[in-house]
Amino acid sequence: MDLLEENFPQLFYLYSTYYTPYATYIHPLRRALLITQSYFYQYAFPTLYPFYALTLRLLSSVLTEQPSLASLALLAILLLVSLKLMDILRRTIISWIAFVIRMTMYASVMLLGVWVYQRGLEQSLEDLGWFLGYFAGLGEQGQSMGHAKAAGRANEARRIPKGNHRGRTRGAGW
C-alpha cells in the first residue's frame, strides 16, 4: 500500500496530463483504439444489435421461467470447462514425460559415445561382449531358479491328499 501512496501523484500526473514524455508511444495506440471503436459503433453495432437484443431477451425469459434449466446449463458449462482443463493438464503431463524420456535417451547415447571415445572401439566391443555374457548368465540362472521353484510347487501339489473329503481339501467351501 505504501508503494501506491508514494507513486500515486506521479501516476495521476501521467493519467491526467495530455502531454507526457511517453506521448509519442501512447498517442498512436490511443488513436488506433478510438478508430476501432468508432468503426465498431458505426458499422458493426447497428447490424449486430437486433441479434444481441433478441438473444438477450430469449435468454432472460428462459432463465426466469425455468431456473432448473439454467442450473443444468451452468452445470454443463462447468463440466465442459473442467474437462477442457483436465485435457490441458493431461497433455502437459504427457509432454513433460515425453521430454524426460527423450532427454534420457539423448543422454544415454551421448554417454555411450563418450564411453567408446575414452575406451577405444576395440576395448568397448570387448566390454560389450563381457556385458552380454554376464546378462546371458543371469538369464540362465533365472531359468534354473524358475525350474527349481516349479518343481517344488509340483511336489507340493503331489503331497495334497486326494479324495472327496469335504472340508479337508484346498478350495473346499467356495
Disulfide bonds with the S-S distance in Angstrom:
none
